Amino acid sequence: MLRDEAEMFRTRIREELDRTMEFWLKHSHDQELGGFFTCLSRDGSVYDELKYIWLQGRQIWTYCRLYRTLQRFRRPEILAAAVAGGEFLMSSARISADSRKLAFVVTRDGRPVKVQRTIFSECFYTMAMDELWRVTGDEKYQREAVEMMDQIVRWVQEDPTGLGRPELPGAESVNSMAVPMMLLCLVDQLEEGDAKMADKYRELGAWCVEQILQHLQVRPFTPPVSATLGSFPVSPAMESLSHQRSRDNLHPPHFQAVRPNS
């Protein structure tokens, strides 16, 4: 019975993935200027031409990972679209030629519209570039991924100045789970099959796990219940903040599948 049910869900997941991919392949590609339209109606029509950098990165990563790991997606149009998207990111994502900071959103032709004072556009850019390298073998994409990763780590652990988020005297020092969670995803991405990268980012991975575990709260129920404070900040002293910013507004956190030997 369980075997039959598992096979039913396997078939359904496969069908939904195929249907989803066909939708995006058909409707999201900007054949004229590169990149992807991501603001699509149910019928595939584009209702906003703005291009969100983190979504561009996610789509490139998805195309490349499917192309690399599932034979039925090893199609030339998928690879070509991923490469075109990567070239669009490399030429248009930065807010200026001399900055590593990426825009949050750009116009259809790649002019910056808005910047967020976070690392997440850069994180998905890194994941996209690393996967592009893995499917194309072009080392320029790996260089982009590693250089951006190193910049992200500097922003997080050394000097956040480049993010444009000043440290204000009245602000309490906090630790959001979103940052180490995302960095751990990047460590997992960059170290795959690469002993040198695994060694380079080993301490960072351990730091991420330590930071994430600060957000695990054990509730005094019977039996005890563990809950995760999503992206709500906690203090560096590993105690929940006592005011509104850390009240029990729990929500399901993000999860990234990792390899068993990670």
Helices and strands as residue ranges (DSSP letters): H 2-27, E 39-40, E 46-48, E 51-52, H 53-69, G 71-73, H 76-92, E 105-106, E 112-114, H 120-136, H 139-157, G 160-163, H 178-191, H 195-200, H 202-213, E 216-219, E 225-228, G 244-246
